[in-house]
C-alpha cells in the first residue's frame, strides 16, 4: 500500500544524499584547484630564480629611465617564467603520476592519501597540455613581439600603442600559421581539404598544429639524447682517465707553474726587446723529445720569429699552460675518494642507465613487431592504484622515474652542446632577452615531448592522459617502430664508441685498487 509519509521520507533521504554528493564533488574540486595552485607557485618561483640567473641586467634590456620599457620587459619576463614553469611541470608529469600510482597501491586505505586520485592526475595532465600549447602559440610569441614593438606610426607613443601593435602582428602571424596548417594537412590528407575543415579552427587546426609541434619535439629528442649520452661520457671520461696511476700530480703541477712563469718572463722580455727573443725554448719543449700532449707543443723555430709573431705564439702557449695548470690544480686538490670512487661509480651509473634504456627500447621494438605491445595512442581509461606499472613493483617504478629524468638531462645537455646552439646557449648574467625567449621555447618543446618519448620507447607503461594520448601520429605503426629502431641504434653506437678499451682498463684498475684497499682494511682490523 502506498504511504505518502514513507514516500516523502524517502524523497528527503534521496535529496540529502544528492546534496551530500554535490557538496563532496565541490569540495574535491576546490581541493584539486588549491593543490594545482600551490604546485604552480612552487614551479613559478623556481623558474623565476632560474631565469634571473641567466638574464642580463644591463641597460641594454632594461631602461630605468623609461617606465614603459620597464613594464614591457617585466610583463615579458612573467610570460617567460610562466612558460618555464609549465616546462618543469611537463617534465614532472610522468614521475608524479607513477609515484601516485605506487603510493595508492602501497596504502590503499590510508586516510592521508584520499586526495590522491585519478581526477587530480587527469586534471594535472590537462592543465599542462593546455598551458604548454598556450605558451607556445600565444604567450612566447607575444613576449617577443611585445619587446620588439614600438607602436604604430602616427599613433601616440606609449604602452597601449605597443600593445595594439603586438596584438595586430600576433593576429596576422596566427592567420599565416593557420593557413600553413591547412595547406600541410590538405597535402597529407586530401579528403580533409574542404571549407568546413578550413573554418574548424578549434577541433581541427589547433590539434593538428600541436601534433606537428610535438612531432618536432620528439625528433629533437631523437637527435639530442644520443648527443647527450656522448657528452656525458666525455665529461666523466675526462675526469676518470686524467688522474692516472704512476703519476705525481704535485710534481706535474709545479713543473707546469714554472713553465707558465718562464713564459710570462719571456713574453715581457719579447715586449721590451721589440718582439725578438733569444731565450732558449721552455724546458718541456724539445724538438727531439716533444711533449706527450701535443696540445701544448711549441712550434719549431717560434722563438726566432719577428714582426709580432713571437708575441702571438707566446700568448697562445701561455694560455694553454694556464689551462693545464688549472686542471692539474683541480686534480691535485681533489681527494683520493673522489678520484678513485666517485668517478668510477659515476661512469658505471651512466653505463647502467644507457644500457637499461637500450634494452628496454629493444624489448619494446620486439613487442611491437610481435603485436604484444599496443601503440602509444591509447583510448582506454586508466585508473590509479589498481596494479603496478612495472613488473618489479616500486623498485621498477623508481628505475622508470630515474630513466625519465636521465633522458631529459641527456637531451638538454645534447641540445646545448650541439654546434647549432653555440649562439643561442644561455650564459650566466649575460643572456639577452630575445635569447631568453628562444631558450624558453626550446625547453618547452623538449619537455612537452618527453612524455611522448617515454611512452614511444616503452620506458613507462603509464597511459598518456588527456589530449597527449590523442595525437594522430602516435597511432602510426611505421613511425613508432622506426623511431624505436633509430633510437636503439644511436644509443648502442654511443655506448660502444664511448666505453673504449682505455676507459675499461682504467675503470677495472680503479675497482681492483678499491677492492685491495678494502681487503687491507679488513685484514688490519682482524
Secondary structure, 3 states (H helix, E strand, C coil): CCCHHHHHHHHHHHHHHHHHHHHHHHHHHHHHHHHHHHHHHHHHHHHHHHHHHHECCCCCCCCCCCHHHHHHHHHHHHHHHHHHHHHHHHHHHHHHHHHHHHHHHHCCCCHHHCCCCHHHHHHHHHHHHHHHHHHHHHHHHHHHHHHHCCCCCCCCCCHHHHHHHHHHHHHHHHHHHHHHHHHHHHHHCHHHCCHHHHHCHHHHHHHHHHHHHHHHHHHHHHHHHHHHHHHHHHHHHHHHHHCCCCCCHHHHHHHHHHHHHHHHHHHHHHHHCCCCCCCCCCCCCCCCCCCCCHHHCCCCCHHHCCCCHHHHHHHHHHHHHHHHHHHHHHHHHCCHHHHHHHHHHHHHHHHHHHHHHHHHHHHHHHHHHHCCCCCCCCCCCCCCCCCCCCCCCHHHHHHHHHHHHHHHHHHHHHHHCCHHHCCCCCCCCCECHHHHHHHHHHHHHHHHHHHHHHHHCCCCCCCCCHHHHHCHHHHCHHHHHHHHHHHHHHHHHHHHHHCCHHHHHHHHHHHHHHHHHHHHHHHHHC
